[in-house]
Amino acid sequence: MVSNTLIQFAYLVAAVCFILGLRLLSSPKSAPRGNLLAAVGMAIAVISTLLVSGIVNWTIIAAGVAVGAVIGAVLALRIQMTAMPQMVALLNGFGGAASALVASAEFLTGEVAPTSVVSFAIVASVLVGSLTLTGSIIAFAKLQELMRGAPIVYPGQRFVNAVIGAGAIALCVATVMDPTNLQTYAGVVGVALVLGITLVIPIGGADMPVVIALLNSYSGIAAGATGFVLDNSALVVSGALVGASGLILTKIMCDAMNRSLANVLFGAFGAVEEGAAAASGEQGSVKGYTPEDAAVIFSNASSVIVVPGYGMAVAQAQHAVRELADVLTEKGIRVDFAIHPVAGRMPGHMNVLLAEADVPYDQLKEMEEINSSFQEADVALVIGANDVVNPSARSEPSSPIYGMPILDVDKSRHVFVLKRSMNPGFAGVQNPLFFLENTMMIFGDAKQTVLKLVESVKSY
């Protein structure tokens, strides 16, 4: 038995660890320490909770810890960094499911008073947690290409979603008024699971960074609500932090695309752009280069800016890119990496991949910091990026991505674009960058192309 005062003090220490951990996560250089500090805070919170008298069955707890540790270790060892967006999507879903299950266990005790704080919290936890579970599974399936990444739309979709949402609210109210009614409670769970699916299927691959950030926020909201169910201040604080930080990140992602959250969630972006993409395909001819041709220009450059995109992740080319950067640096050429907020499939995707390849943190430059440097750069190397370097966002009011802040690679003296083909990006619109006079295309696998470029640059 441990006094309640000591438990609450431990929760306070855990909360401080969470806050400081989030602060350290704001920089790639300090992120590992922030992650470790937050993990220590969670360990303190979990251990403190287990020390509360009379609330645990130690056999079940030990079994749960063992099973969870094995699953976590297998995932950590086997999941490639390139698959991290899918992993994050699943983790969001697991968090929502855990909150919903804990709240359900409290509901099934039959001791919840009508219209009480606990009844409201249980319904909120189950509604948001269940929605997060199925929404995250759909996001995972799209990212893993188990289902098509393009928006899935049908006539009257918004009306259907509105009806499902209204039904969910009605069932929630009925459950709060009568917490003994298992039928209405089961209805909340079922409708929430369906709503998670119907809300995410009309969202396309271009908007996955926003979806992941938003689902992360949902999982935090569900956890915070569960904290009220259990009267656990540590869970309330941690849930609030995750919920708030996820919402802030969602806002940052939307701003990076110059779009509202409503447009992301209900605009079915990318579903109707195929015709526009085909129409814009005839913009001129592209200039195809080989890695050997490109090496001549690279070797005579004084500054190079590398722009990574999802294509780099698919090709797992991050280590080859770091090797190229090292070779260029040894030749006295300045190398920087330009990071767009929505490059890749999740917030910070490119930072994670480049950190795995041990690219120095001081070479990673955010869009606002690096954009003014492109006009002075000799070479911009675009690896698998598309929409985030599309100049139509600046100059074509009719473009679906008009107004989206982009990396100004077209202002560089030379632009090399590494792509497998001329297929458009997630937005489904062709990129006029590929047809500019200063742009040279190198087609093929990004990893193999960069490795050939490394060997060619070494020979000069």
Secondary structure, DSSP 8 states (H G I E B T S, - for coil): ---HHHHHHHHHHHHHHHHHHHHHTTSTTTHHHHHHHHHHHHHHHHHHHHTSTT---HHHHHHHHHHHHHHHHHHHHHS-GGGHHHHHHHHHHHHHHHHHHHHHHHHTTS---TTSHHHHHHHHHHHHHHHHHHHHHHHHHHHTTSS-SS----TTHHHHHHHHHHHHHHHHHHHHH-TT-HHHHHHHHHHHHHHHHHHHTT--GGGHHHHHHHHHHHHHHHHHHHHHHHT-HHHHHHHHHHHHHHHHHHHHHHHHTT--HHHHHHS-TTSS-HHHHHHTS-S----B--HHHHHHHHHT-SEEEEEE-HHHHHHT-HHHHHHHHHHHHHTT-EEEEEE-TTSSSSTTHHHHHHHHTT--GGGEEEHHHHGGGGGG-SEEEEES--GGG-THHHH-TTSTTTT-----GGGSSEEEEEESSS---TT----GGGGSTTEEEEES-HHHHHHHHHHHHHT-
